[in-house]
Amino acid sequence: MYVMIGMYCRAHHRAPDGICEECSALERYASSQVDRCPFGNDKPTCLNCTVHCYEDSKRERIREVMRFSGPRMLLRHPYLSVMHVVDGRRQSDRLK
């Protein structure tokens, strides 16, 4: 999540230190929610998850970040992109 938030922040907020305080707070919030996930290490990708970790306002911000950064991840971070797709497919196969 940190990479995606960083990409979003650099493009939208142009923070000189890499990530602005607002985006840093969003990243901390997302990390804390993932750490508390009841699925633990078996946590599915958000698309396949049955539990919503984020409160409504934060969920919309995360969606905004993902909508912007997701398509750009393939060019900027191809390994992370491919692993996310593989992980999502593996998890959705387990749910069947």
N, C-alpha and C positions, 0 to 999 in steps of 0.2 A: 504494500500500500504506500510505503514511503516514497518509492520511485514515482508512482503515479501522481501523488500529491505534489512532489517536487516539480514534475513536468508542468502540471497545471499552474502552480504558483509562479514559476519562471515566466510562463507565457502570459498570465493575466495580471500579476501583481509586480512583476519585475523587481523583486526584492534584491537588494545589492548583496546580501549575505546568503543567497540561495533560496531560502524559504522564509516567508513573512511570519509574524507571530500568529495571525489568524489560521494560517495553514498548518503551522507547527502545533497549535492547539487541536486542530482537527485530526492530525496524525497521532497525537498522544491519546485522544479519545478513541480513535479506531483501534489502536494497539491495545488499549486497556480493555475494550469490549471483546476483542479477539482472544486476549489472554483469559478472559472469564467464560469463554464459550463452553457450554456443557458437552460438546462433542470432543473437546480436547484436540489431540493430534489428528483425529479423524474428521476434523471440521471440513464440510463440503464448501465448494465455492458458493458465493452469495446466490447465484442463480439457482443452485440446487438445494439451498438450505431451507429447512422448515421453521427455523427460529429466526426472528428478526432481532438482531443485536443492538441496533441503533435506535435512538429516539427519532421521532418523525423529522424534526428540523435537520438533524445531523444526517439522517438517511438521504434526504434530498441533496445535501451538499456532497455526500459521497457519490451519489449517482451523477451529479454534475461533473465531478472530477473524473469518474470512470468514463463518462460519455466523451469527454475531451481527450483523455490520455489513452484510453483503450486502443483506438485505431492507430495512434502514433507509437504505441509500444512495439509493434511489429518491426518498425524501422529502427527505432532507437535502442530497443532491448529485445532482440529476436528470441534469445534463449528463454527469458522470462515469459514471453508471450506464448511460445510453444509449450512450455511446461504448464502454464495455466490451462491451456486447452486440453492437454493430455490429462491433467488432474481432474478437470471438470468432466471429461468423458468417462474416466475411470469411476468417479463418484456416481455419476448418473447410471452407469451400468450396475453398480452395487445396489442402487435403490430399486431396481426392477425386480 
